[in-house]
Amino acid sequence: MIPRYSNKKISYIWTDKNKYEIWLQIEVYICEKLCIEKKIPKKDFLLIKNKSKIDVNDIQRLDKKTHHEVIAFLNSISKKVGKSSRYIHQGVTSSDIIDTAFSVQLKQSTEIIISDLNNFLKVLKIKAKKYKKTICLGRTHGIHAEPTTFGLKIASFFAEMERNLNRLKIALEDVSICAISGAVGTYATINPAIENFVAKKLGLKPEKISTQIIPRDRHAHLFSVFAIIASSIERIAVEIRHLQRTEVREVEEFFSKTQKGSSAMPHKKNPVLSENLTGLSRYIRSAVIPMLENIALWHERDISHSSVERILAPDVTIGLNFALTRLTKLISNLKIYPENMKKNLNLLNGLVFSQALLLELIEKKGIDRQVAYDIVQKNSMIVWKTKENFLDVIKKDKRINGIISDSELKKLFNEKNYLKKIDYIFSKVFKNS
């Protein structure tokens, strides 16, 4: 990922230095277990443990000669350890080291993203409760529908992100796997007890069965969840972009004193953070197909997945971390304009209460549904055309004013009617938080 969208902590996870440190850690754990099993003299193990050091430049230099990164790594370590290095990498294959280390890197990255989600959920909860009964328009197809509250909008984001958090925890468990089973996964050259030992040390679970690699359906699962999270981020970003439009202006991204909008039009305050999040979400989702295609490898192993993972795993995890951090800050500092919400609520001159009138005619006045619908729709179309107040138009309709009193109509045309079940919804959404 480019530096512009990278945070240091998660970016370090995907550096060669961290990767090689994990490789070394795995190799040392294997030697430790072999030492316990009396297959490596203790003095040799201690030399391996204490003298093994990572030299990234040396490994990369050797890799240019060997065209094999693991062999370059082993050769570099051997120079520092000396004769005792003959015990390193006994009975294992490159994939044992690479795949297990990849699991560790994914685990490290995903745990940061889980922390990001928890932080975001805290912000959403605060905002939802603050604007719990702040009435605004609900829109369907982009058209005014019925009153809702801004708090409900935020609560729906909370519920979705909470589901994403649960999905991610499951996917993390699915990918936190260790496989040290030797060439083609038969354990012919290595004791399964070593795999169990290393897995426990790394906080992983042993793979039930591997060919020579950890099955890639696990990784596809994780990246599919990343994609879902990205789509949720975009849903929120798109909502903000729509609500910030000049004609709407119910919310607005924070705009600092030194911030600039347009290079040509000094008055502009653009929703650039939300637009950026939309773009990042598209990129993160794009990783799903390659990760799914990585599942179908040749026989027990090929490396067609390797280049895909080298590029996408860092980019997706770093990008998602950045996106969640940015979104958390955006929502935390979001400017909200209840007065504009109120103004927009009245733009259609009361038409948002059409269903309330329809139900009154059907349920309390006993009018056939189709007849009632036609009455309400006909009067609604008059309002669309003339811009008159819906209530005034209705009062002129003899089919209505003869059966519904002015006081009954007044009760119907009250946005507070839409707040009756807000507490109930919130009790469900925030039940466990």
Summary of the structure (lengths in Angstrom):
residues: 433
radius of gyration: 30.4
end to end distance: 33.6
largest distance: 103.2
contacts: 1352
relative contact order: 0.11
helix: 67%
strand: 5%
